[in-house]
């Protein structure tokens, strides 16, 4: 008992000071603390940890041990824990983090977009020469009744046919899962120096170009554009950004520069992860537009209007604002 009393008397002043500071911080009165109090927190925390270690080694009373353990646990979260509120972190992600990460990948985004566009042109030209080529690219299952052998009436029905309203939710969920899988695959394949990612960008473009050629051949090219772009602007941009993130990982893996490869990959991985988190948000928006908007809006011009609005929104959101400093 005497040993515990002496131990407490010699150190209790620092414990009480740390406890008072923590209480003020926990109650949101941090601005009332002096600079000296804020600067003292790490030292007081280390002192409390040392006291806890000594108290355990000499088997002091359990009440003192419990007090020190609680004090050290509270101090730990203020010294090392994330003190930014969740809502503030979410706002910062959408206002600053995500747009900055996308702007930093503008070169990779151009490459991924160019590969996709090249695939669209190649798929369109090859299918216009032979409609059977379009079936070879997409396959009847993927085309879902939009293959080269379909009639004009059948193709038109796929653009404007109405389905059961209770199936819209299922379709939106399915399309979101499918497109998210494509984006994640494009990102994951980037580690192989970006070559599989490039092939995937090309292949997606080939399929889109082939489908477009099929509808053009039946005089439905304009209608098909409205059908696909009402959601495709968001979806294709999201997949392009996923490919760009994969290219960044692949480039750093192949050419780490002056940094160690592991360090360079960690830096690139954090940036790419920021982009991919936003890609999931974009794909969710695309899934809603495809599963709901496209099946509830049957006017082709209105569909193009929605597509134009999404294009302007994403362009301004990512590139129309000045980069904000941290």
C-alpha positions in Angstrom: 0.0 0.0 0.0 2.8 2.4 0.9 4.6 1.6 -2.4 1.4 2.3 -4.4 0.9 5.6 -2.5 4.4 6.8 -3.2 4.2 5.8 -6.9 1.0 7.7 -7.4 2.2 10.8 -5.5 5.3 11.1 -7.6 3.5 10.9 -11.0 -0.1 11.8 -10.4 0.3 15.4 -11.4 1.2 14.5 -15.0 -1.7 11.9 -15.1 -4.2 14.5 -14.0 -2.9 17.0 -16.5 -3.2 14.5 -19.3 -6.7 13.5 -18.2 -7.8 17.1 -18.1 -6.5 17.8 -21.6 -8.2 14.6 -22.9 -11.5 15.5 -21.3 -11.4 18.9 -23.0 -10.7 17.4 -26.4 -13.4 14.8 -26.0 -15.9 17.5 -25.1 -15.0 19.5 -28.2 -13.2 22.2 -26.2 -9.8 21.8 -27.9 -9.6 25.4 -29.0 -9.6 26.4 -25.3 -6.3 24.6 -24.7 -3.0 26.4 -24.8 -0.3 25.6 -27.3 1.8 24.3 -24.4 -1.0 21.8 -23.5 -1.2 20.5 -27.1 2.6 20.1 -27.4 2.7 18.3 -24.1 0.3 15.5 -25.0 2.9 13.2 -26.6 5.2 13.5 -23.7 2.5 13.0 -21.1 1.2 10.0 -23.1 4.7 8.4 -23.1 5.0 9.1 -19.4 1.7 7.4 -18.7 2.8 4.4 -20.7 6.0 4.2 -18.7 4.0 4.4 -15.5 1.7 1.7 -16.6 4.7 -0.6 -17.4 6.2 0.0 -14.0 2.9 -0.5 -12.3 2.5 -3.8 -14.0 6.0 -5.0 -13.2 5.7 -4.3 -9.4 2.1 -5.5 -9.1 0.4 -2.4 -7.8 -3.2 -2.4 -6.9 -5.7 -3.2 -9.6 -7.6 0.2 -9.4 -4.4 2.1 -10.3 -3.7 -0.3 -13.2 -7.2 0.1 -14.5 -7.0 3.9 -14.3 -3.6 4.0 -16.2 -4.9 1.5 -18.8 -7.9 3.7 -19.5 -5.9 6.9 -19.6 -3.4 5.4 -22.0 -6.1 4.1 -24.3 -7.8 7.5 -24.4 -4.6 9.2 -25.1 -3.6 6.8 -27.9 -6.5 7.7 -30.1 -5.6 11.4 -29.9 -1.9 10.8 -30.5 -2.1 8.2 -33.3 -5.8 7.8 -34.2 -7.7 9.5 -37.1 -9.3 12.5 -35.6 -11.1 13.6 -38.7 -14.9 13.0 -38.5 -16.3 10.5 -41.0 -18.5 13.1 -42.6 -15.6 15.5 -43.1 -13.5 12.7 -44.7 -16.3 11.9 -47.1 -16.7 15.5 -48.1 -13.0 15.9 -48.5 -12.9 12.8 -50.8 -15.5 14.2 -53.2 -14.4 17.8 -53.1 -10.6 17.4 -53.2 -9.2 13.9 -53.0 -11.0 12.1 -55.9 -10.8 15.0 -58.5 -7.1 15.5 -57.7 -6.3 11.9 -58.1 -8.1 11.7 -61.4 -6.3 14.9 -62.7 -2.9 13.3 -61.7 -3.7 10.4 -64.0 -4.5 12.5 -67.1 -1.8 10.9 -69.2 -2.9 7.4 -68.4 -6.5 8.4 -68.9 -5.7 9.7 -72.4 -4.0 6.4 -73.2 -6.9 4.3 -71.9 -9.4 6.4 -73.7 -7.4 6.3 -77.0 -7.2 2.5 -76.8 -10.9 2.3 -76.2 -11.7 4.7 -79.1 -9.3 2.7 -81.4 -11.2 -0.4 -80.5 -14.6 1.2 -81.3 -13.3 2.4 -84.8 -11.8 -1.0 -85.6 -14.9 -2.9 -84.4 -17.2 -0.6 -86.4 -15.2 -0.9 -89.6 -14.6 -4.6 -89.4 -18.3 -5.3 -88.7 -19.5 -3.0 -91.5 -17.4 -5.1 -93.9 -18.9 -8.3 -92.5 -21.8 -8.4 -90.0 -20.7 -11.9 -89.0 -17.6 -10.4 -87.5 -19.7 -8.5 -85.0 -21.2 -11.8 -83.8 -17.8 -13.3 -83.4 -16.8 -10.4 -81.1 -19.9 -10.1 -78.9 -21.4 -13.5 -79.2 -25.2 -14.1 -79.2 -25.3 -14.4 -75.4 -23.6 -11.1 -74.8 -25.6 -9.4 -77.6 -28.9 -10.4 -76.0 -30.9 -10.4 -79.2 -28.9 -7.6 -80.8 -26.7 -9.8 -83.0 -26.1 -9.4 -86.7 -28.8 -11.9 -87.6 -31.6 -9.9 -85.8 -34.2 -8.1 -87.8 -34.7 -4.3 -87.7 -37.9 -4.8 -85.8 -36.2 -7.0 -83.2 -33.4 -4.5 -82.8 -35.8 -1.6 -82.4 -37.6 -3.5 -79.7 -34.4 -3.9 -77.7 -34.0 -0.1 -77.8 -37.6 0.8 -76.9 -39.3 -2.3 -75.7 -40.7 -2.1 -72.2 -40.0 -4.7 -69.6 -41.7 -5.4 -66.3 -41.2 -2.6 -63.9 -40.4 -5.0 -61.1 -37.4 -6.2 -63.1 -35.8 -2.8 -63.3 -34.2 -3.1 -59.8 -32.7 -6.5 -60.7 -31.3 -5.2 -64.0 -29.7 -2.2 -62.3 -28.1 -4.4 -59.7 -26.9 -6.9 -62.3 -25.4 -4.2 -64.6 -23.7 -2.5 -61.7 -22.0 -5.8 -60.6 -21.0 -6.7 -64.2 -19.5 -3.3 -65.0 -17.8 -3.1 -61.6 -16.2 -6.4 -62.4 -14.8 -5.1 -65.7 -13.4 -2.0 -64.1 -11.8 -4.0 -61.2 -10.3 -6.4 -63.7 -8.8 -3.6 -65.8 -7.3 -2.2 -62.7 -5.9 -5.5 -61.3 -4.4 -6.5 -64.7 -2.3 -3.3 -64.6 0.3 -5.0 -62.4 1.4 -7.0 -65.4 3.0 -3.9 -66.9 -0.3 -2.7 -68.1 -0.4 -5.0 -71.2 -3.5 -7.0 -70.2 -5.3 -3.7 -69.3 -4.5 -2.3 -72.8 -6.0 -5.5 -74.3 -9.1 -5.2 -72.2 -9.6 -1.5 -73.2 -9.3 -2.5 -76.9 -11.7 -5.4 -76.5 -14.4 -3.3 -74.9 -14.0 -0.8 -77.7 -14.3 -3.6 -80.3 -17.6 -4.8 -78.8 -19.1 -1.3 -78.7 -18.0 -0.6 -82.3 -19.4 -3.9 -83.5 -22.8 -3.4 -81.9 -22.9 0.2 -83.2 -22.2 -1.1 -86.8 -25.0 -3.7 -86.5 -27.5 -1.0 -85.7 -26.2 1.4 -88.3 -26.6 -1.3 -90.9 -30.3 -1.5 -90.0 -30.8 2.2 -90.0 -30.9 2.5 -86.2 -27.5 4.1 -85.5 -28.9 7.4 -84.1 -31.3 5.5 -81.9 -28.6 3.2 -80.7 -26.4 6.1 -79.7 -29.1 7.5 -77.4 -29.8 4.0 -76.0 -26.1 3.4 -75.1 -24.9 6.9 -74.2 -27.5 7.7 -71.6 -25.5 5.5 -69.3 -22.4 4.9 -71.4 -20.9 8.3 -70.9 -20.6 7.6 -67.2 -19.9 3.9 -67.5 -17.2 4.1 -70.2 -15.5 7.0 -68.4 -15.4 4.9 -65.2 -13.9 2.0 -67.0 -11.4 4.3 -68.7 -10.4 5.7 -65.3 -10.0 2.1 -64.0 -7.7 1.3 -66.9 -5.8 4.5 -66.2 -5.3 3.4 -62.6 -4.1 0.1 -63.8 -1.7 1.7 -66.2 -0.2 3.8 -63.4 0.4 0.7 -61.3 2.0 -1.1 -64.3 4.2 1.8 -65.3 5.5 2.2 -61.7 6.1 -1.5 -61.5 8.2 -1.5 -64.7 9.9 1.9 -64.1 10.0 2.8 -60.4 12.5 5.6 -61.0 14.8 6.6 -58.2 12.5 5.1 -55.5 12.6 1.5 -54.4 10.0 -0.5 -56.3 8.0 -1.3 -53.2 7.9 2.4 -52.1 6.9 3.6 -55.6 4.2 1.0 -55.8 2.8 2.1 -52.4 2.6 5.7 -53.5 1.0 4.8 -56.8 -1.3 2.3 -55.1 -2.7 5.0 -52.8 -3.4 7.3 -55.7 -4.9 4.5 -57.8 -7.1 3.3 -54.9 -8.5 6.8 -54.5 -9.5 6.7 -58.2 -11.0 3.3 -57.9 -13.1 4.3 -55.0 -14.6 7.0 -57.2 -15.0 4.5 -60.1 -17.3 2.5 -57.9 -19.4 5.6 -57.3 -19.5 6.3 -61.1 -20.5 2.7 -61.9 -23.3 2.9 -59.3 -24.6 6.0 -61.1 -24.3 4.3 -64.5 -26.2 1.3 -63.2 -29.0 3.5 -62.1 -29.1 5.3 -65.4 -29.0 2.0 -67.3 -31.5 0.1 -65.1 -33.9 2.9 -64.6 -33.3 6.0 -66.7 -32.9 4.2 -70.0 -36.0 2.1 -69.5 -38.1 5.0 -68.3 -37.0 7.5 -71.0 -38.0 6.4 -74.5 -37.4 9.7 -76.4 -34.1 9.5 -78.2 -33.4 13.2 -78.0 -34.1 13.1 -74.2 -31.6 10.2 -73.9 -29.0 12.3 -75.7 -29.8 15.2 -73.4 -29.1 13.1 -70.3 -25.9 11.8 -71.9 -24.8 15.4 -72.7 -25.6 16.5 -69.1 -23.5 13.6 -67.6 -20.6 14.4 -70.0 -20.6 18.1 -69.0 -21.0 17.2 -65.3 -18.0 14.8 -65.2 -15.8 17.1 -67.3 -16.4 20.0 -65.1 -16.1 18.0 -61.9 -12.8 16.5 -62.8 -11.1 19.1 -65.0 -13.1 22.3 -64.9 -12.1 23.2 -61.3 -8.7 24.4 -60.2 -6.7 21.9 -58.2 -7.2 22.5 -54.5 -4.3 22.4 -52.2 -4.5 20.1 -49.2 
